[in-house]
Amino acid sequence: MIGAYKLILSPVFYMLGARCRHEPSCSAYAADAIRAQGLWRGFWLASGRIMRCRPGGTWGVDPAPGDKADAPWWRIWAFRGAAEGE
């Protein structure tokens, strides 16, 4: 699904003037998060990143957490903070 988005929708958004506010892009972040954290945690990390990528949201360098969080599977709000040591 991420590959299809990159090939089909991303160029359309780019032509319309939509640019990613983060580095790496949200689709690259999602792929990295899923690869490093697994499908469940990666999905929730990517969803949170997409929610932060909005007018008035965050911007700048924001890499996906590389280490798997020790948080239980149901504590989705802790995946990002536990992986970063917060």
Secondary structure, DSSP 8 states (H G I E B T S, - for coil): -HHHIIIIIHHHHHHTT---SEES-HHHHHHHHHHHH-HHHHHHHHHHHHHHSSTTS--EE-----S---S-TT-GGGHHHHHHT-
